[in-house]
Amino acid sequence: MTDLPYRPAAAIMLLNAENKVFVAQRIDTKLEAWQMPQGGLDPGEDPLTGALRELEEETGIPPRLVEIIAKAPQELLYDLPPEMVGRMWGGKYRGQTQHWYVARFLGTDADVNLETEHPEFRVWKWADANDLVDMIVPFKKRLYAEVVEIFREHLGAPR
């Protein structure tokens, strides 16, 4: 397992005007876990382009309704639990290395549409950033703690 590479990916911490974070529950699990929009990069794809593409594919939110605030200074990674390595992504990867962005949502809740061409989420909500670590699957808790810490300065008072 440790000789497998990490899957290149990108992710967005999307903030509304109250500095709440967009999270959603995946369609393919019964877990009560929530996650931020993220996904794999296409070969040669720029990480920001990939992050915005994934956001739109998963939430229906077009890039014109998103203002990028900052990018994490380094890629962040997580490992899959051993029992998931052979089942996820065709067994080709041990986890993901992700480019993270924090962005401001410029639209309204009506602009969110989970019924996309290939739906990935069943329900969504705005959450307090301090609650994110408790909401995610266990193997991503360290990653989410890092993301919150990196973007903490952008999570202050509502705009």
C-alpha positions as CSV (number, residue, x, y, z in Angstrom):
1,M,0.0,0.0,0.0
2,T,2.7,2.5,0.9
3,D,4.3,2.1,-2.6
4,L,1.1,3.4,-4.2
5,P,1.1,7.1,-5.3
6,Y,-1.2,9.8,-4.1
7,R,-4.0,10.9,-6.3
8,P,-3.6,14.6,-7.4
9,A,-6.7,16.6,-6.3
10,A,-8.0,20.0,-5.4
11,A,-10.6,21.3,-2.9
12,I,-12.4,24.4,-1.8
13,M,-13.5,25.8,1.6
14,L,-16.4,27.9,0.4
15,L,-17.6,30.6,2.8
16,N,-20.9,32.4,2.8
17,A,-21.4,36.0,4.0
18,E,-21.6,34.8,7.6
19,N,-18.3,32.9,7.2
20,K,-20.0,29.5,7.4
21,V,-18.5,26.7,5.4
22,F,-20.3,24.7,2.6
23,V,-20.5,21.0,3.5
24,A,-22.4,18.2,2.0
25,Q,-23.1,14.5,2.5
26,R,-22.1,12.0,-0.2
27,I,-24.8,10.0,-2.0
28,D,-22.7,6.8,-1.9
29,T,-22.6,6.4,1.8
30,K,-25.0,6.1,4.7
31,L,-22.5,7.8,7.1
32,E,-23.5,11.1,8.7
33,A,-20.2,12.5,7.6
34,W,-20.0,15.8,5.8
35,Q,-17.3,17.1,3.5
36,M,-16.2,20.1,1.5
37,P,-16.2,20.1,-2.3
38,Q,-13.1,18.3,-3.6
39,G,-12.0,15.9,-6.3
40,G,-9.3,14.5,-8.5
41,L,-7.4,16.6,-11.1
42,D,-7.5,15.7,-14.8
43,P,-4.1,15.0,-16.3
44,G,-2.3,18.4,-16.8
45,E,-5.1,20.3,-15.2
46,D,-4.3,23.5,-13.3
47,P,-5.3,23.0,-9.6
48,L,-7.4,26.1,-9.4
49,T,-9.2,25.2,-12.6
50,G,-9.8,21.7,-11.2
51,A,-11.1,23.0,-7.9
52,L,-13.6,25.3,-9.6
53,R,-14.6,22.5,-12.0
54,E,-15.2,20.1,-9.1
55,L,-17.2,22.7,-7.2
56,E,-19.5,23.2,-10.2
57,E,-19.8,19.5,-10.9
58,E,-20.7,18.7,-7.3
59,T,-22.8,21.7,-6.3
60,G,-23.9,23.4,-9.5
61,I,-22.2,26.6,-8.4
62,P,-20.5,28.3,-11.4
63,P,-17.1,29.9,-11.1
64,R,-18.5,33.4,-11.7
65,L,-20.2,33.1,-8.2
66,V,-16.9,32.3,-6.4
67,E,-14.1,34.7,-5.4
68,I,-10.9,33.0,-4.5
69,I,-9.4,34.5,-1.3
70,A,-6.3,32.4,-0.7
71,K,-4.5,29.1,-1.5
72,A,-2.9,26.9,1.1
73,P,0.9,27.4,0.9
74,Q,1.5,23.7,0.4
75,E,-0.4,20.6,-0.8
76,L,-2.1,18.7,2.0
77,L,-2.6,14.9,1.9
78,Y,-4.5,12.1,3.5
79,D,-4.2,8.3,3.5
80,L,-7.1,6.0,2.9
81,P,-7.7,3.4,5.6
82,P,-6.1,0.1,4.5
83,E,-9.6,-1.5,3.9
84,M,-10.5,1.2,1.4
85,V,-7.2,1.3,-0.7
86,G,-8.2,-1.5,-3.0
87,R,-11.8,-0.2,-3.4
88,M,-11.3,3.5,-4.2
89,W,-10.0,4.8,-7.5
90,G,-9.5,1.4,-8.9
91,G,-6.9,0.5,-6.2
92,K,-4.3,2.8,-7.9
93,Y,-3.8,5.3,-5.0
94,R,-3.1,5.3,-1.3
95,G,-4.8,8.6,-0.7
96,Q,-4.9,12.1,-2.1
97,T,-2.6,15.1,-2.2
98,Q,-4.8,18.2,-2.4
99,H,-4.4,21.8,-3.4
100,W,-6.7,23.7,-1.1
101,Y,-8.4,27.1,-1.7
102,V,-10.6,29.3,0.5
103,A,-13.2,31.2,-1.5
104,R,-16.2,33.5,-1.0
105,F,-19.6,32.4,-2.3
106,L,-21.1,35.4,-4.1
107,G,-24.4,33.8,-4.9
108,T,-27.5,32.8,-2.9
109,D,-28.6,29.4,-1.5
110,A,-30.8,29.2,-4.6
111,D,-27.7,28.9,-6.7
112,V,-26.8,25.6,-5.1
113,N,-28.0,22.6,-7.2
114,L,-26.9,19.1,-6.1
115,E,-28.9,17.6,-9.0
116,T,-26.0,17.9,-11.4
117,E,-25.1,15.7,-14.4
118,H,-23.4,13.1,-12.1
119,P,-24.7,13.8,-8.5
120,E,-22.3,13.2,-5.7
121,F,-24.1,14.8,-2.8
122,R,-27.5,14.1,-1.3
123,V,-27.9,17.1,1.1
124,W,-25.9,20.2,2.0
125,K,-25.7,23.0,4.6
126,W,-23.6,25.8,6.0
127,A,-21.5,24.8,9.0
128,D,-19.2,26.6,11.5
129,A,-15.6,26.0,10.6
130,N,-14.9,25.0,14.2
131,D,-17.2,22.0,13.8
132,L,-15.7,20.7,10.6
133,V,-13.2,18.2,12.2
134,D,-16.1,16.6,14.1
135,M,-18.2,16.3,10.9
136,I,-15.8,14.5,8.6
137,V,-14.9,10.8,8.3
138,P,-12.2,9.8,10.8
139,F,-9.4,9.3,8.2
140,K,-9.8,13.0,7.1
141,K,-9.9,14.6,10.5
142,R,-6.2,15.6,10.6
143,L,-6.5,17.0,7.1
144,Y,-9.6,19.1,8.0
145,A,-7.8,20.4,11.2
146,E,-4.9,21.5,9.0
147,V,-7.3,23.3,6.5
148,V,-9.1,25.1,9.3
149,E,-5.8,26.2,10.8
150,I,-4.3,27.4,7.5
151,F,-7.4,29.4,6.6
152,R,-8.2,30.6,10.2
153,E,-7.4,34.2,9.4
154,H,-10.2,34.2,6.7
155,L,-12.8,32.7,9.1
156,G,-13.3,35.8,11.3
157,A,-16.3,38.1,11.6
158,P,-19.0,37.8,9.0
159,R,-18.8,40.3,6.1
